[in-house]
Amino acid sequence: MKAFLLKPSFVAGFLLGLAALALYAYTVAPDVLAHDPGDWQASAATLGIAHAPGSPAHAMAAWLFSLVPVGNVAARINFLSAVIGAIGVVAVYALTYTLFRRLLPALISGITLAVGGLWWSNAAVAQPFGAVSTIIVILLTLLIIWRRNGDNRLVWAGAALFGMGLGWHLTLFFFLPVLVAGIFYLGPWRDLFRPKPLLQTFVFFLLGISVFLYLPVRSAMAPVINYERIDSVSAFVRYVSASDARAAGHQTLKPPGIVQTKDLLVQVVRQSYYPSFVFLVFGPAIVLLYPAVWPVLRKLRRPLLFLFVGMLVHVFLVFFFSGMFPFYQLTLLMYFSIWTGFSVYLIMSMGEAYLGEGRLRHLPVILTGVIYCAVLLLGVTAKWDFVNHRNDYGMRQYIDAVFEHSRQNAVILANWESYTGLRYAQDIEGERTDVRLISASSEQLPDLLRWVKEENPGAQILLSVTLPFEPMSGMTELVGPFPLDYKAVTYQDFLHGDPYPPAEKLYEVQRY
């Protein structure tokens, strides 16, 4: 054991993970956040039920982090994402090292993921999506090791991990076709598909997916945050499948067009790296034209082909079902990181093939490491404002300002972006419990306003909205806005990958 801990590969992976965690801890958001992160913070802090499709495993893990007596509750839950992000970096390092048995490709692969702007930014706020990509990398690693040694215990561990991972976020389901294909294409599946091993695999999967029992059990206990009453099988299926969200148009089931796919790929790269870095991810594939490197790759052709085709299938399914939401694209950065490691490996293999065993063979290794790290550093400096959430007090400032402008027993109609943070302040911190807070989408506003006026005669009515939605159109009873425009960097522009400009506005409904 001591010899293993002192191996250079283990020490390098440990230091890489520690460095990634330090980066994420330095830039982690220090307080309550807007939109979905605010909901995950509030639901986790109370062991509640978040918005569909639910993340019971994330809720339980985040609740445990909320008990750590350092910082405020919101910051503790944000820190879980930092830990998961660092684990994902180490997992990519381990996968690349398992494939190529070379330290430099593994290190460059891990660093590529660690400083990817989209990955780093999501490691600084409360969200469950980083864990999905991390679990995928671990499953791929287990597949490759299982291919080599045929130990079915690795499959059982993977089955339990996959089941539990669905409880982090159901988008892991998009990886299932790739996982099943990997079992048949890579591993000794005939030994697995005997009655006893197959039954054991199923039992371990059930053990992992049992985290979903949290939803009906906790919902029946009526927690403070309970967005869906899950008291029947149909209610459970509707909630977990997020059918209401899809019906509202948040997710689309149609193949992405070529232009749309290109725009998204450009967006992910633009969010995450210095633009020219994409050439370092795929450009060295030209080395494949040199026959001298083919013998080196002969043993790797099967897992590499699986990874390449699996990436295409998986990314297509994500694009098809996700509505092109950027936070679902973290898996794309994971694949980028793996192929970056492969590109480094190609360069090293060419150097060894053409420069022999002399000292010159180290020159391509040194130059490759310097060039890749330099371009990655350029990306960090260009995206620092995007990844740095350490001063993200925008939602806190907005909450304070809204409550300051709220008279006793006021009614606040808030869209989702601000509703989650305002509710966190009320339910977790007990702030302004006299104020009635109602979630309101733009489509509901006219009917809700009429109902609120009838039910709350004489009460002050405030409307909290986010641009570009403009509620003044056709609603002459609104006055304002108050001078409130806080948003910071929690919510990011889907099209350009940059933080929104300050966009939160508070209006008051005029009484007649």
Residue pairs with C-beta under 8 A, 6 or more apart in sequence:
4 10
5 11
8 103
9 97
9 103
9 106
12 93
12 103
12 106
12 107
13 90
13 93
13 94
13 97
13 106
13 110
14 90
16 89
16 90
16 93
16 107
16 110
16 111
16 114
17 86
17 87
17 89
17 90
17 93
18 86
19 114
20 85
20 86
20 89
20 90
20 110
20 114
21 82
21 83
21 85
21 86
23 114
23 115
23 120
24 81
24 82
24 85
24 86
24 120
24 123
24 124
25 79
25 82
26 390
27 120
27 124
27 387
27 388
27 389
27 390
28 75
28 78
28 79
28 81
28 82
28 123
28 124
28 125
28 389
28 390
29 37
29 74
29 75
29 78
29 124
29 125
29 126
29 389
29 390
29 392
29 490
30 71
30 72
30 74
30 75
30 78
30 389
30 390
30 391
30 392
30 393
31 72
31 74
31 75
31 392
31 393
31 395
31 396
32 38
32 41
32 74
32 395
32 396
32 399
32 421
32 424
32 425
33 41
33 74
33 78
33 125
33 126
33 392
33 395
33 420
33 421
33 490
34 394
34 395
34 398
34 417
34 418
34 420
34 421
34 487
34 490
34 491
34 504
35 416
35 417
35 420
35 490
35 491
36 51
36 127
36 420
37 78
37 125
37 126
37 127
37 420
37 490
38 126
38 395
38 420
38 421
38 423
38 424
39 50
39 51
39 225
39 227
39 420
40 50
40 55
40 58
40 59
40 62
40 77
40 126
40 127
40 128
41 62
41 73
41 74
41 77
41 78
41 126
41 420
41 424
41 428
42 48
42 225
42 420
42 423
42 424
42 427
42 428
43 49
43 50
43 59
43 225
43 227
44 50
44 58
44 59
44 62
44 63
44 65
44 66
44 77
44 126
45 62
45 63
45 66
45 73
45 74
45 77
45 424
45 428
46 223
46 224
46 225
46 427
46 428
47 59
47 60
47 63
47 218
47 223
48 59
48 218
48 223
48 224
48 225
48 226
48 227
49 215
49 218
49 219
49 223
49 225
49 226
49 227
49 228
49 230
50 59
50 225
50 227
51 227
51 228
51 245
52 227
52 228
52 238
52 239
52 240
52 241
52 242
52 244
52 245
53 169
53 170
53 239
53 240
53 241
53 242
53 245
54 170
54 212
54 215
54 228
54 239
54 240
55 128
55 167
55 168
55 169
56 167
56 211
56 212
56 214
56 215
56 218
57 128
57 131
57 164
57 165
57 167
57 168
57 211
58 80
58 128
58 131
58 167
58 168
58 169
59 214
60 211
60 214
61 80
62 77
62 80
62 126
65 76
65 77
65 79
65 80
66 73
66 76
66 77
67 76
68 76
70 76
71 79
73 428
74 126
74 424
74 428
77 126
78 124
78 125
78 126
78 389
80 126
81 122
81 123
81 124
81 125
81 126
81 127
81 130
82 123
82 124
84 123
84 130
84 131
84 134
85 119
85 120
85 122
85 123
85 130
86 114
86 123
87 134
88 113
88 119
88 130
88 131
88 133
88 134
88 137
88 334
89 110
89 113
89 114
90 110
91 134
91 137
91 138
91 141
92 109
92 110
92 112
92 113
92 137
92 334
92 337
92 338
92 341
93 106
93 107
93 109
93 110
94 106
94 137
94 141
95 109
95 137
95 140
95 141
95 144
95 338
96 105
96 106
96 109
96 110
96 337
96 338
96 341
96 342
97 103
97 105
97 106
98 141
98 144
98 145
99 144
99 300
99 303
99 304
99 341
99 342
100 106
100 300
100 341
100 342
100 345
102 345
102 348
104 344
104 348
104 365
104 368
104 369
105 341
105 342
105 344
105 345
105 348
106 341
107 369
108 340
108 341
108 344
108 368
108 369
108 372
108 373
109 337
109 338
109 340
109 341
109 344
110 337
111 372
111 373
111 376
112 281
112 336
112 337
112 340
112 341
112 372
112 376
113 119
113 333
113 334
113 336
113 337
114 120
115 376
115 377
115 379
115 380
116 272
116 273
116 333
116 336
116 337
117 271
117 272
117 273
117 379
117 383
117 386
117 387
117 497
118 268
118 271
118 272
118 326
118 327
118 329
118 330
118 333
118 497
119 130
119 133
119 272
119 330
119 333
120 383
120 387
121 271
121 386
121 387
121 389
121 489
121 492
122 129
122 130
122 327
122 330
123 130
124 387
124 388
124 389
124 390
125 389
125 392
125 490
127 327
128 168
128 169
129 169
129 171
129 327
129 328
129 330
130 330
131 165
131 168
131 169
132 165
132 168
132 169
132 171
132 172
132 330
132 331
133 330
133 331
133 333
133 334
135 161
135 162
135 165
135 168
135 172
136 172
136 175
136 314
136 331
136 334
137 334
138 158
138 161
139 158
139 161
139 162
139 175
139 179
140 182
140 307
142 154
142 155
142 157
142 158
142 161
143 158
143 179
143 182
143 183
143 186
143 187
144 186
144 303
145 151
145 154
146 152
146 154
146 155
146 158
146 186
146 187
146 188
147 186
147 187
147 188
147 303
150 187
150 188
150 191
152 191
152 192
152 197
152 200
152 201
155 183
155 187
155 192
155 197
155 201
156 200
156 201
156 204
157 204
158 179
159 201
159 202
159 204
159 205
159 208
160 204
160 205
160 207
160 208
161 208
162 172
162 176
162 179
162 205
162 208
163 204
163 205
163 206
163 207
163 208
163 209
163 210
163 211
164 208
164 209
164 211
165 172
165 208
166 172
166 173
166 208
166 209
166 212
167 208
167 209
167 211
167 212
167 214
170 240
170 241
170 242
171 318
171 321
171 322
171 328
174 314
174 317
174 318
174 321
175 314
175 331
177 313
177 314
177 317
178 310
178 313
178 314
181 306
181 310
181 313
182 306
182 310
183 189
183 192
185 302
185 306
186 302
186 303
186 306
191 197
192 198
192 201
212 240
215 230
215 236
215 239
215 240
216 230
216 231
216 236
219 226
219 228
219 229
219 230
219 231
220 231
224 427
225 423
225 427
228 235
228 239
229 235
230 236
230 239
237 243
238 244
242 250
242 251
245 251
246 253
250 323
251 321
251 322
251 323
252 323
253 320
253 321
254 320
255 316
255 320
256 264
256 316
256 319
256 320
256 324
260 324
261 319
263 495
264 319
264 324
264 329
265 332
267 326
267 494
267 495
267 496
267 497
268 326
268 329
268 332
268 333
268 497
269 275
269 277
269 278
270 496
270 497
271 326
271 383
271 386
271 492
271 497
272 333
272 336
272 379
272 383
272 497
273 375
273 376
273 379
273 383
274 375
274 376
274 378
274 379
274 382
276 375
277 375
277 376
277 379
280 340
280 343
280 371
280 372
280 375
281 336
281 339
281 340
281 343
282 339
282 343
283 343
284 343
284 344
284 346
284 347
285 343
285 346
287 293
287 346
287 347
287 349
287 350
288 297
288 346
290 350
290 353
290 354
292 350
292 353
292 354
293 346
293 349
293 350
293 353
296 349
296 352
296 353
297 304
297 349
304 342
307 335
307 338
311 335
314 331
314 335
315 331
315 332
315 335
318 328
318 329
318 331
318 332
322 328
322 329
324 494
325 494
326 492
326 494
326 497
340 372
344 368
344 369
344 372
347 364
347 368
348 364
348 365
348 368
350 364
351 361
351 363
351 364
351 365
352 361
355 361
355 363
355 364
380 387
385 489
385 499
386 489
386 492
386 497
386 498
386 499
388 489
389 489
389 490
391 488
392 488
392 489
392 490
393 488
394 486
394 487
394 488
394 489
394 490
394 502
394 504
395 418
395 421
395 486
395 487
395 488
395 490
396 421
397 486
398 418
398 421
398 484
398 486
398 487
398 504
399 421
399 422
399 425
399 431
401 482
401 484
401 486
401 506
402 412
402 418
402 422
402 462
402 464
402 484
402 506
403 425
403 431
403 432
403 435
405 462
405 482
405 484
405 506
405 508
406 412
406 432
406 435
406 460
406 462
407 460
408 434
409 434
409 435
409 436
409 456
409 459
409 460
410 434
410 435
410 436
410 459
410 460
410 461
410 462
411 435
411 436
411 438
411 452
411 456
411 459
411 460
411 461
411 462
412 422
412 435
412 436
412 437
412 438
412 461
412 462
412 463
412 464
413 438
413 440
413 445
413 448
413 449
413 452
413 461
413 462
413 463
413 464
414 422
414 437
414 438
414 439
414 440
414 463
414 464
414 465
415 439
415 440
415 441
415 442
415 464
415 465
415 466
415 469
416 439
416 441
417 466
417 491
417 504
418 464
418 465
418 466
418 504
419 437
419 439
419 440
419 464
422 437
422 464
423 437
425 431
425 432
426 432
426 433
426 435
426 437
436 456
436 459
438 448
438 452
440 448
440 463
442 465
442 469
442 471
445 463
445 471
445 475
446 475
449 461
449 475
449 477
449 509
452 459
452 461
453 461
453 509
460 508
461 508
461 509
462 506
462 507
462 508
462 509
463 471
463 478
463 506
463 507
463 508
463 509
464 504
464 505
464 506
464 507
465 471
465 504
465 505
465 507
466 487
466 491
466 503
466 504
466 505
467 503
467 504
467 505
468 503
471 478
471 507
472 478
472 507
477 509
477 510
477 512
478 507
478 508
478 509
478 510
479 507
479 508
479 509
479 510
480 505
480 506
480 507
480 508
481 505
481 506
481 507
482 505
482 506
482 507
482 508
484 504
484 505
484 506
485 502
485 503
485 504
485 505
486 502
486 504
487 499
487 500
487 501
487 502
487 503
487 504
488 499
489 499
491 499
491 500
492 498
492 499
492 500
493 499
493 500
